[in-house]
Amino acid sequence: MNTKILENLGKSLKNYRLACDLTQEQLAEKVGIHPTYVGKLEAGKNNPSVKMLFKISRAMKIKLSDIFDFDK
């Protein structure tokens, strides 16, 4: 798999999380996942499911498609 996609996805998730003024721990709590998983996602180390990305986007009150807009 192209790791660049996961790295871009991770950067996007981190940027939105910070824009929402959330820590990794706070986001993890909202989604119901472990904070280390959030860290791995943001580092581009994990390949999340669409279902997980949907949960994360809802927790941050953004559209799922926003996460994939890597040009922002």
C-alpha positions as CSV (number, residue, x, y, z in Angstrom):
1,M,0.0,0.0,0.0
2,N,1.1,3.5,-0.7
3,T,2.2,4.8,2.7
4,K,2.1,8.4,1.4
5,I,-1.7,8.2,1.5
6,L,-1.7,7.1,5.1
7,E,0.7,9.8,6.0
8,N,-1.5,12.4,4.3
9,L,-4.6,11.0,6.0
10,G,-2.8,11.1,9.4
11,K,-1.7,14.8,8.9
12,S,-5.3,15.7,7.9
13,L,-6.7,14.0,11.0
14,K,-4.2,15.7,13.2
15,N,-4.9,19.1,11.7
16,Y,-8.7,18.7,12.2
17,R,-8.2,17.4,15.7
18,L,-6.1,20.5,16.6
19,A,-8.5,22.8,14.9
20,C,-11.2,21.3,17.1
21,D,-9.0,22.0,20.1
22,L,-9.0,18.3,21.1
23,T,-6.2,16.3,22.6
24,Q,-5.6,12.7,21.3
25,E,-7.0,11.5,24.6
26,Q,-10.2,13.6,24.2
27,L,-10.8,12.5,20.7
28,A,-10.2,8.9,21.6
29,E,-12.7,9.2,24.4
30,K,-15.3,10.6,22.1
31,V,-14.8,7.9,19.6
32,G,-14.4,5.0,22.1
33,I,-10.9,4.0,21.1
34,H,-7.5,4.0,22.8
35,P,-5.4,7.2,22.6
36,T,-2.4,5.3,21.2
37,Y,-4.6,4.3,18.2
38,V,-5.2,8.0,17.5
39,G,-1.5,8.6,17.6
40,K,-0.8,5.7,15.2
41,L,-3.4,7.0,12.8
42,E,-1.9,10.5,12.9
43,A,1.5,9.1,12.3
44,G,0.3,7.2,9.2
45,K,1.1,3.8,10.9
46,N,-2.5,2.3,10.8
47,N,-4.9,1.9,8.0
48,P,-8.3,2.7,9.5
49,S,-11.6,1.4,8.2
50,V,-14.2,3.7,6.6
51,K,-16.4,3.0,9.7
52,M,-13.7,4.2,12.0
53,L,-13.0,7.3,9.9
54,F,-16.8,8.0,9.9
55,K,-16.8,7.8,13.7
56,I,-13.8,10.1,14.0
57,S,-15.3,12.6,11.6
58,R,-18.6,12.7,13.5
59,A,-16.7,13.2,16.8
60,M,-15.0,16.2,15.3
61,K,-18.2,17.4,13.6
62,I,-16.8,17.4,10.1
63,K,-17.8,15.7,6.9
64,L,-16.0,12.4,6.2
65,S,-14.9,13.8,2.8
66,D,-13.1,16.7,4.6
67,I,-10.6,14.2,6.0
68,F,-9.5,13.3,2.4
69,D,-9.1,16.8,1.2
70,F,-5.3,16.8,1.4
71,D,-4.9,20.1,-0.3
72,K,-6.1,22.1,2.8
